[in-house]
Amino acid sequence: MKFGVFYVVESPDGDFKRAYDEVLDQIEYAEHLGFDTVWLAEHHGSSYGSLPSPQVMAAAVAQRTKYVRIGIAVSILPFDNPVRVAEDYAMVDVLSNGRLDFGVGRGYQPREFGMLGLEGAQAESRGLFEESLDIILGLWTEDRFTYRGKHFQIEEAELHPRPLQKPHPPIYVAAISPQTFELVAERGINLLMTPTLMDLPTLKQFAIEAKQRLIERGRDPRSIDFPLNWQIHVARTAEEAKDRTQDAFGWYFEKVMSLVPQGSDIPTTYEAYGEMAQAYADAGGFPIERLQEMGVLVLGDPDEVAARIEEVYRDIGQHQVSCWFRVGGLEDHKVRDSMKLFAEEVMPRFRSRPPRTIDEINEGNGNGAALGGIANTASRGDV
């Protein structure tokens, strides 16, 4: 089983120099502790996230590390020209000696679209996203690339440099809305998951359905890789974990719920975000205990945190978990304490775990209901 660390680089106090220094040092520490991947998320115009150009941070990480893979979670494709995106991340792959994992998404925060002068583009974001992804893959794999779509027209483009990884770096798509899970299944690529804007049972069902559709389309189950990004804090006791993070988690959820599409003007295909925001508002906010019950947060001692990871390993064959330790700009010493405890007392319990077979997941879910109908298709395949 693989483990990573995740950053949006929240900066509640506006001290970006301190935030960047802390994050780069924490990433070096993560590599020292044995984490496999660092994931970086693009955001604009809010203290919620301070990585407007994750490719810049990725290049810095490439020079500060030797082994950890550098994941992007995600590059928001409707916000930029796809040729420039292809060029920038090809450079990152070269500078990192082929360590790039390229995650992409279409964005969800109306404020970001507005800040970039793209107010009218959010309703078109799915089309922009799909065309951009086609162009990036074409530039990465063809010597000369021509494309004629609704949003982009490109003639005989050449990319210099090309990525080191062949045919291209691994591709992941961020999936929060149900429609995006369907897109992933249809295109046959991997997805990035997080329960931040949906509860864990819902996420598990979406993941199972996406895997089922991939396998039905002939996908080798062993090639399915759906990293799960999870907000995690581990301490010596559950009470300590809660006390150390309550303010940071409270700030984070108030902030993110203020940024998601909601109200009467939700753009088409973003309805799932509005439903979550409405539920949050109707409840007067979710206390930490409720967020833990929903599976959105993982707080506790090493045994409790390991039990949650065991749950997703058993129920959906989860084989890669990305830990969001620095939620809400949590203080550096608390982040490092949690990273160290997780690396020493949680990760070793799962390192030797092999990918789970379809039969094993069916058995764990009880009479195969969640994955019914595909056991015969790939009964000994790994998921």
C-alpha positions as CSV (number, residue, x, y, z in Angstrom):
1,M,0.0,0.0,0.0
2,K,1.2,3.5,-0.8
3,F,0.9,6.8,1.1
4,G,1.4,10.4,0.2
5,V,1.1,13.9,1.6
6,F,-1.2,16.6,0.2
7,Y,-1.0,20.4,0.2
8,V,-3.2,23.3,-0.9
9,V,-0.9,25.6,1.4
10,E,-3.7,27.4,3.3
11,S,-2.5,30.7,4.7
12,P,-5.0,32.0,7.2
13,D,-2.5,34.7,8.4
14,G,-1.3,35.7,5.0
15,D,2.4,34.9,5.7
16,F,3.1,33.1,2.4
17,K,6.9,33.0,2.9
18,R,6.5,31.0,6.1
19,A,3.9,28.8,4.6
20,Y,6.0,27.9,1.5
21,D,9.1,27.3,3.7
22,E,7.1,25.1,6.0
23,V,5.6,23.1,3.2
24,L,8.9,22.5,1.4
25,D,10.6,21.4,4.6
26,Q,7.7,19.1,5.4
27,I,7.9,17.5,2.0
28,E,11.6,16.8,2.6
29,Y,10.6,15.4,6.0
30,A,7.9,13.2,4.3
31,E,10.5,11.8,1.9
32,H,12.8,11.0,4.9
33,L,9.9,9.3,6.7
34,G,9.2,7.1,3.7
35,F,6.1,8.6,2.1
36,D,5.7,7.8,-1.6
37,T,4.1,10.9,-3.1
38,V,3.5,14.6,-2.5
39,W,0.3,16.0,-4.1
40,L,-0.1,19.8,-4.8
41,A,-3.4,21.6,-5.5
42,E,-4.0,24.7,-7.6
43,H,-6.1,27.5,-6.1
44,H,-6.6,31.2,-6.7
45,G,-7.7,34.3,-4.8
46,S,-8.3,33.0,-1.3
47,S,-6.4,32.1,1.8
48,Y,-8.0,28.6,1.3
49,G,-5.1,27.8,-1.0
50,S,-1.8,29.5,-2.0
51,L,-0.7,27.5,-5.0
52,P,-1.8,29.5,-8.0
53,S,1.0,27.7,-10.0
54,P,1.5,24.2,-8.7
55,Q,4.0,23.7,-11.5
56,V,6.3,26.3,-9.8
57,M,6.1,24.5,-6.5
58,A,6.5,21.1,-8.2
59,A,9.8,22.3,-9.8
60,A,11.0,23.4,-6.4
61,V,10.1,20.1,-4.9
62,A,12.0,18.3,-7.7
63,Q,15.1,20.1,-6.6
64,R,14.6,19.5,-2.9
65,T,13.8,15.7,-3.1
66,K,15.2,12.6,-4.8
67,Y,12.7,9.8,-4.6
68,V,9.2,11.0,-3.7
69,R,6.8,11.2,-6.7
70,I,5.4,14.7,-7.4
71,G,1.6,14.6,-7.9
72,I,-0.6,17.4,-9.1
73,A,-4.0,17.4,-7.5
74,V,-4.9,19.2,-9.6
75,S,-4.1,21.4,-12.5
76,I,-7.3,23.3,-13.3
77,L,-7.4,22.9,-17.1
78,P,-10.1,25.5,-17.9
79,F,-7.9,28.2,-16.3
80,D,-5.0,28.1,-18.7
81,N,-3.9,27.4,-22.3
82,P,-3.5,23.7,-22.7
83,V,-0.3,24.1,-24.7
84,R,1.3,26.0,-21.8
85,V,0.1,23.4,-19.4
86,A,1.7,20.7,-21.5
87,E,4.9,22.6,-21.7
88,D,5.2,23.4,-18.0
89,Y,4.5,19.9,-16.8
90,A,6.8,18.3,-19.4
91,M,9.5,20.5,-17.8
92,V,8.5,19.3,-14.3
93,D,8.8,15.7,-15.5
94,V,12.3,16.3,-16.9
95,L,13.5,18.3,-13.9
96,S,12.3,15.6,-11.5
97,N,13.8,12.8,-13.6
98,G,10.4,11.3,-14.4
99,R,8.6,11.6,-11.1
100,L,5.5,13.5,-12.2
101,D,1.9,12.2,-11.5
102,F,-0.4,14.5,-13.4
103,G,-3.8,15.2,-11.9
104,V,-6.3,17.4,-13.7
105,G,-9.7,18.9,-12.9
106,R,-12.1,21.5,-14.1
107,G,-12.4,23.7,-11.0
108,Y,-15.4,24.2,-8.8
109,Q,-15.1,27.6,-7.0
110,P,-17.0,30.4,-8.7
111,R,-14.8,33.0,-7.1
112,E,-11.8,31.6,-9.0
113,F,-13.5,31.6,-12.3
114,G,-14.5,35.2,-11.7
115,M,-11.1,36.3,-10.6
116,L,-9.6,35.0,-13.8
117,G,-12.2,36.8,-15.9
118,L,-13.9,33.5,-16.7
119,E,-17.4,34.1,-15.2
120,G,-19.1,32.6,-18.2
121,A,-16.8,29.7,-18.6
122,Q,-17.8,27.7,-15.5
123,A,-20.9,26.3,-17.3
124,E,-18.6,25.3,-20.1
125,S,-15.9,23.9,-17.9
126,R,-16.5,20.2,-18.8
127,G,-16.1,20.9,-22.5
128,L,-13.0,23.0,-21.9
129,F,-11.6,20.4,-19.6
130,E,-12.0,17.5,-22.0
131,E,-10.6,19.4,-25.0
132,S,-7.6,20.6,-22.9
133,L,-6.9,17.0,-21.7
134,D,-7.0,15.8,-25.3
135,I,-4.5,18.5,-26.4
136,I,-2.1,17.8,-23.6
137,L,-2.0,14.1,-24.3
138,G,-1.6,14.8,-28.0
139,L,1.3,17.1,-27.5
140,W,3.0,14.7,-25.1
141,T,2.7,11.7,-27.5
142,E,2.9,13.1,-31.0
143,D,5.8,14.8,-32.8
144,R,3.4,17.3,-34.5
145,F,-0.1,17.8,-33.2
146,T,-3.1,19.3,-34.8
147,Y,-6.4,19.8,-33.1
148,R,-9.7,21.4,-34.1
149,G,-12.4,21.6,-31.4
150,K,-15.1,23.9,-30.2
151,H,-12.8,25.8,-27.9
152,F,-9.3,25.3,-29.3
153,Q,-7.7,25.0,-32.7
154,I,-4.0,24.0,-33.0
155,E,-1.9,23.6,-36.1
156,E,1.2,21.4,-36.3
157,A,2.3,22.2,-32.7
158,E,5.6,20.7,-31.4
159,L,6.5,20.4,-27.7
160,H,10.0,21.1,-26.4
161,P,10.7,19.5,-24.0
162,R,8.7,16.2,-24.0
163,P,8.1,14.3,-20.8
164,L,10.6,11.7,-19.8
165,Q,7.9,9.1,-18.9
166,K,6.6,7.2,-21.9
167,P,4.1,7.4,-23.4
168,H,3.3,10.2,-20.9
169,P,3.2,10.7,-17.1
170,P,0.3,8.9,-15.3
171,I,-3.0,10.8,-15.6
172,Y,-5.5,11.3,-12.8
173,V,-8.8,13.1,-12.8
174,A,-10.2,14.8,-9.7
175,A,-13.7,13.5,-9.0
176,I,-16.1,15.1,-6.6
177,S,-19.3,15.2,-8.6
178,P,-21.0,12.0,-9.8
179,Q,-20.7,13.2,-13.5
180,T,-16.9,13.2,-13.2
181,F,-16.9,9.7,-11.9
182,E,-18.8,8.7,-15.0
183,L,-16.3,10.6,-17.2
184,V,-13.4,8.7,-15.6
185,A,-15.1,5.4,-16.3
186,E,-15.9,6.3,-19.9
187,R,-12.3,7.5,-20.7
188,G,-10.6,4.6,-18.9
189,I,-8.3,6.7,-16.8
190,N,-7.6,6.9,-13.0
191,L,-9.3,9.3,-10.6
192,L,-8.4,11.2,-7.5
193,M,-10.9,11.0,-4.7
194,T,-11.7,12.9,-1.5
195,P,-14.6,12.8,0.9
196,T,-14.3,16.5,1.6
197,L,-17.5,17.4,-0.2
198,M,-19.3,14.1,0.1
199,D,-19.5,11.5,2.9
200,L,-17.4,8.4,2.8
201,P,-20.2,5.9,2.1
202,T,-21.2,8.0,-1.0
203,L,-17.6,8.2,-2.2
204,K,-17.1,4.4,-1.7
205,Q,-20.2,3.7,-3.8
206,F,-19.0,6.0,-6.6
207,A,-15.5,4.4,-6.5
208,I,-17.0,0.9,-6.8
209,E,-19.2,1.9,-9.7
210,A,-16.3,3.5,-11.5
211,K,-14.1,0.4,-11.0
212,Q,-17.0,-1.8,-12.2
213,R,-17.4,0.2,-15.4
214,L,-13.7,0.2,-16.1
215,I,-13.5,-3.5,-15.7
216,E,-16.6,-4.1,-17.8
217,R,-14.8,-2.1,-20.6
218,G,-11.8,-4.4,-20.4
219,R,-9.6,-2.5,-18.1
220,D,-6.9,-4.6,-16.4
221,P,-8.0,-4.4,-12.7
222,R,-4.4,-4.3,-11.6
223,S,-3.9,-1.0,-13.5
224,I,-6.7,0.8,-11.6
225,D,-5.3,3.4,-9.2
226,F,-7.6,5.7,-7.4
227,P,-5.6,7.7,-4.7
228,L,-7.8,8.8,-1.8
229,N,-7.0,12.2,-0.3
230,W,-8.0,12.3,3.3
231,Q,-7.8,14.9,6.1
232,I,-5.9,13.1,8.8
233,H,-4.4,13.9,12.2
234,V,-3.0,11.2,14.4
235,A,-2.0,11.7,18.1
236,R,-1.3,9.6,21.1
237,T,-5.0,9.8,22.1
238,A,-8.2,10.6,20.3
239,E,-8.9,13.6,22.6
240,E,-5.4,15.0,21.9
241,A,-6.0,14.7,18.1
242,K,-9.3,16.6,18.4
243,D,-7.9,19.3,20.7
244,R,-4.9,19.9,18.5
245,T,-6.9,20.4,15.3
246,Q,-10.3,21.7,16.2
247,D,-9.6,25.4,15.4
248,A,-7.8,24.5,12.1
249,F,-10.6,22.2,10.9
250,G,-13.2,24.7,11.9
251,W,-11.5,27.4,9.9
252,Y,-11.1,25.1,6.9
253,F,-14.7,23.9,6.6
254,E,-16.1,27.4,7.1
255,K,-13.8,28.6,4.3
256,V,-14.4,25.8,1.8
257,M,-18.2,25.8,2.3
258,S,-18.2,29.6,1.5
259,L,-16.4,28.9,-1.8
260,V,-18.4,26.0,-3.4
261,P,-21.2,26.7,-5.9
262,Q,-24.5,27.2,-4.1
263,G,-27.8,29.0,-4.2
264,S,-30.0,29.6,-7.2
265,D,-27.2,30.3,-9.7
266,I,-25.3,27.0,-9.5
267,P,-23.7,26.3,-13.0
268,T,-24.9,23.3,-14.8
269,T,-23.1,20.0,-13.7
270,Y,-22.2,21.5,-10.3
271,E,-25.4,20.6,-8.5
272,A,-23.7,18.0,-6.2
273,Y,-21.6,20.8,-4.7
274,G,-24.7,22.9,-3.9
275,E,-26.4,20.0,-2.2
276,M,-23.5,19.5,0.1
277,A,-23.2,23.2,0.9
278,Q,-27.0,23.3,1.6
279,A,-26.8,20.4,4.0
280,Y,-23.9,22.1,5.8
281,A,-25.9,25.3,6.1
282,D,-29.1,23.5,7.2
283,A,-27.2,21.8,10.0
284,G,-25.6,25.0,11.2
285,G,-22.2,23.6,10.3
286,F,-20.9,20.2,11.0
287,P,-19.1,19.6,14.3
288,I,-15.9,17.6,14.2
289,E,-17.7,14.6,15.6
290,R,-20.2,14.7,12.8
291,L,-17.4,15.1,10.2
292,Q,-15.7,12.0,11.7
293,E,-18.9,10.0,11.5
294,M,-19.3,11.0,7.9
295,G,-15.7,9.8,7.2
296,V,-14.7,13.2,6.0
297,L,-12.0,13.5,8.8
298,V,-9.8,10.9,10.3
299,L,-8.8,11.9,13.8
300,G,-7.5,9.6,16.5
301,D,-4.7,7.5,17.9
302,P,-2.8,5.2,15.6
303,D,-5.2,2.3,16.1
304,E,-8.3,4.5,15.3
305,V,-6.6,5.9,12.2
306,A,-5.4,2.5,11.0
307,A,-9.0,1.2,11.4
308,R,-10.3,3.8,9.0
309,I,-7.6,2.9,6.4
310,E,-8.5,-0.8,7.0
311,E,-12.1,0.1,6.2
312,V,-11.4,1.5,2.7
313,Y,-8.8,-1.2,2.0
314,R,-11.5,-3.8,2.8
315,D,-14.5,-2.1,1.2
316,I,-13.1,-0.7,-2.0
317,G,-9.6,-2.2,-2.3
318,Q,-8.0,1.2,-1.6
319,H,-4.3,1.0,-2.2
320,Q,-3.1,4.6,-2.1
321,V,-4.0,7.1,0.6
322,S,-2.8,10.7,0.5
323,C,-2.7,12.4,3.9
324,W,-3.8,16.0,4.2
325,F,-1.9,16.8,7.5
326,R,-1.6,20.6,7.1
327,V,-5.4,21.3,7.1
328,G,-6.3,24.9,7.7
329,G,-2.6,25.9,8.0
330,L,-2.2,23.7,11.1
331,E,1.0,24.6,13.0
332,D,4.2,23.1,11.7
333,H,5.1,21.2,14.9
334,K,1.6,19.6,15.0
335,V,1.9,18.6,11.4
336,R,5.3,17.0,11.9
337,D,4.2,15.2,15.0
338,S,1.3,13.7,13.1
339,M,3.4,12.8,10.1
340,K,6.0,11.0,12.3
341,L,3.4,9.1,14.3
342,F,1.6,8.1,11.1
343,A,4.8,6.9,9.4
344,E,6.0,5.0,12.5
345,E,2.8,3.4,13.8
346,V,0.2,3.4,10.9
347,M,2.0,2.9,7.6
348,P,3.9,-0.2,8.6
349,R,0.6,-2.1,9.2
350,F,-0.3,-1.7,5.5
351,R,3.0,-1.6,3.6
352,S,3.0,-5.2,2.7
353,R,-0.7,-5.3,1.8
354,P,-1.3,-6.5,-1.8
355,P,-4.0,-5.1,-4.0
356,R,-7.3,-6.8,-3.2
357,T,-9.1,-9.1,-5.7
358,I,-12.7,-8.6,-6.8
359,D,-13.7,-11.8,-4.8
360,E,-12.1,-10.5,-1.7
361,I,-13.9,-7.1,-1.9
362,N,-17.2,-8.9,-2.7
363,E,-16.7,-11.1,0.4
364,G,-15.9,-8.1,2.6
365,N,-19.0,-6.2,1.4
366,G,-21.3,-9.1,2.1
367,N,-22.6,-11.4,-0.6
368,G,-21.0,-9.2,-3.3
369,A,-23.7,-6.6,-3.6
370,A,-21.4,-3.7,-4.3
371,L,-19.6,-5.4,-7.1
372,G,-22.2,-7.9,-8.2
373,G,-22.0,-8.8,-11.8
374,I,-18.3,-8.5,-12.4
375,A,-16.9,-11.2,-10.3
376,N,-17.1,-13.6,-13.2
377,T,-15.5,-11.1,-15.6
378,A,-12.3,-10.7,-13.6
379,S,-12.6,-13.0,-10.6
380,R,-8.9,-13.1,-9.9
381,G,-8.0,-9.5,-11.1
382,D,-6.6,-7.0,-8.6
383,V,-8.3,-3.7,-7.8
